[in-house]
Amino acid sequence: MVETLHVVSPLATLNRGYSIVTATSGDILRSHTSVTKGDEINAKLADGDCSFQFLWKHVNPDLQ
């Protein structure tokens, strides 16, 4: 059971190369509709955090 919990933990997910992207408010960004050009966004990685300025987006027509 402990091993199962570790596999699904947020930290284990980050260690697999994923990140958690948030707005400066701390809200998790789940869609491209949540950001516009010039917004500052943050990414939580396995070994630290990064800040970025949002420049552009490509919308995947297959997912709409």
C-alpha positions in Angstrom: 0.0 0.0 0.0 2.8 2.4 0.8 4.4 1.8 -2.6 1.1 2.5 -4.3 0.8 5.8 -2.5 4.3 6.8 -3.5 3.7 6.1 -7.2 0.6 8.4 -7.3 2.1 11.1 -5.1 2.6 14.6 -6.7 6.4 14.4 -6.0 6.7 11.1 -7.8 4.9 12.7 -10.8 7.3 15.6 -10.8 10.2 13.2 -10.7 8.9 11.6 -13.9 9.4 14.9 -15.7 6.0 16.6 -15.3 5.5 20.0 -13.9 2.7 21.9 -12.1 2.0 25.2 -13.9 0.3 28.0 -12.0 -0.7 31.6 -12.4 0.9 34.2 -10.1 -2.3 33.8 -7.9 -1.3 30.2 -7.3 -4.2 28.8 -9.2 -3.2 25.7 -11.3 -3.5 26.3 -15.0 -5.5 23.5 -16.7 -6.3 25.2 -20.0 -4.7 27.5 -22.5 -7.8 29.7 -22.0 -6.5 30.7 -18.6 -3.5 32.7 -19.9 -2.9 35.5 -22.3 0.2 37.0 -23.9 2.3 38.8 -21.3 1.0 36.9 -18.3 3.6 35.6 -15.8 3.3 31.9 -15.1 5.2 29.6 -12.7 6.3 26.0 -13.0 7.0 23.7 -10.1 9.6 21.1 -11.1 11.0 18.1 -9.2 14.1 20.1 -8.1 12.8 23.7 -8.0 10.5 26.4 -9.4 10.7 28.6 -12.5 8.9 31.8 -13.6 8.1 32.6 -17.2 6.4 35.2 -19.3 3.7 33.7 -21.5 4.3 34.6 -25.2 2.1 32.4 -27.4 0.0 29.3 -27.6 -1.0 26.7 -30.2 -4.4 25.2 -29.8 -4.7 21.6 -30.7 -7.9 21.4 -32.9 -8.3 17.6 -32.2 -8.9 18.4 -28.5 -11.6 21.0 -28.9 
